[in-house]
Amino acid sequence: MAAKKVCEALTFSKSLIEEVQRWGCMKQTGVSLRYMMEFGSDPSDKNLLISAQFLHKELPIRIARRALELQTLPYGLSQKPAVLKVRDWYLDSFRDLRSFPEIKDTNDEKEFTQMIKAIKVRHNNVVPMMALGVQQLKKGMEQKIVYKDLDEIHQFLDRFYMSRIGIRMLIGQHVELHNPNPPPHCVGYIHTKMSPLEVAQNASEDARAICLREYGSAPDVNIYGDPHFTFPYVPTHLHLMVFELVKNSLRAVQERFVDSDKVTPPVRIIVADGLEDVTIKVSDEGGGIPRSGLPKIFTYLYSTARNPLDEECDLGIANAVTMAGYGYGLPISRLYARYFGGDLQIISMEGYDLRCAFAGTDAYLHLSRLGDSQEPLP
């Protein structure tokens, strides 16, 4: 234990920790989708320099806040090996950012861009690594966890992942603005004329492929809406959210009808374009969720499937996609929706007996089409 502390002290000096504490107290600055889109529409050297100078100050503040929180988690979560590894990634990234000199010209900006690209890659496996940390915590706790008693951890993880979404969006947006041949109608990560129907189609096909791989068959997915409707949004964010919702629905339907002679009912997606919101409804007839289980579905310690980390503790699994098990899909999808001013709601009608037609779950994904909502800054 003493040797470990000496090693940590050598890796992260006292002066670095003090600097993290100082920067962690500074005020964060949020930006909106509309601002990112308007600013990025002219990726001139001057604008890229301004963007890099903003990130040079903003990213250390956001990263420092999370590094400090990672050291003060309840129930001993901070000391779990996986969480310590995540903390080290954040401290390494903070040190890299603070070691980078003032950005004065285009050459500085290009070097800075390469550095933050490397930071983004370093943090690629934060979600499965934190999932492993939480799993390590669960294994050491009482057999029957009372989820409402772990509100502190749920709230921390909400803040932590919301911040991560923001950090990755800011870095990714800046990096992508350097693309000399951006796809049509794209400003960085933002597609100014994104078709939600097209994204839903692609996400559904990906989810069905996973279902086919795991079960040998997959229900159909029927999509309804205006194929010509477009609005500005981040396609990768929407793909992640729809993929998660459809994946959950496919699994519920597949498992409900696995031994039935009845025709497996399709999953239905409806895209509605309102004045303020675009709403995507994903409906299934998978038997629904018990009312007692509904409060748990947005927590990070709940899943109805076996946890893949129970069987495979090698973090190389981070790149594998499974049908279920981490218990992170819904809460993180809701954070992605809320990041740009939207939300995710789940309504369920339980009835596992196959004679109970239409029993299942409806997920309502609300996306703000105005784009003027500021980033939530935990």
C-alpha angles and dihedrals in degrees: 000000000000091000090051092053091049089050091050091048090052091048096046115029124215090247090056092051090049090050091050089053091049095049092042089065094055123104118262121225118220127205132198131232089246092053092049089050096047095043093046094049087084106043094182121157088256094053093044089052091051090048093050092048090052092050091045088065102029101049096056090053093052094042093047091054092054094044090054092049092049089062096052105047121141129246092031093290090136090064097052110115094237093051091048088054091052090048089053091053090053093047091047090051092047090051092049092051095046092046091056110098125235112296108238108155146013094277090054089048093053092049090048090050091055090049095052090046087059091048090053090052091047089058096046094107099043094110098053090039092054089044088056090049091053089046089052088052093049092052091057095048135077115300092242109050117201101218097201088059089061096056090122092061093045091051092048092050091049090053093042096051094041088054090047091053089052095047092049092045092052094047094042093048093051093046094047092052086071091063104119091203108036118183115262115286093007124132104185107301092345122095107205092200103033117168108217088197092057093047090048090051093052093045091049092051090051092049092048090051090056091047091050090050094051102035105022092239139044136203118249119259116219117197125199130187145083108313090200096054116110136169137171114275143124107273094201090057093049092045091054093050097045092043090055094048094046092045090054092048094048091051093049093049094042093051093044094053099033094112097029129108089210121107109264108248117235126248109245127214121191121188115201121185112208130177094261105015140035107217123200116193119198113192131183140173094222097131097267133245122288112253089240089059098050096083089054100052094084095049124097096229099060134085131143090213129074112272112248088211088065089066103029120037094170105111090217084090087077089095096048119095117215130182094247148325113105094082089219104100101086099040092047092045089054090051091052089051092048094046091079097032101277133111145210124228130183124205119182138190110197122214118130096179107101089226086067096085119204094015105147147092134298118201118196115201111192118196123185109235093190095071094204098110114116119235112268105247112204 
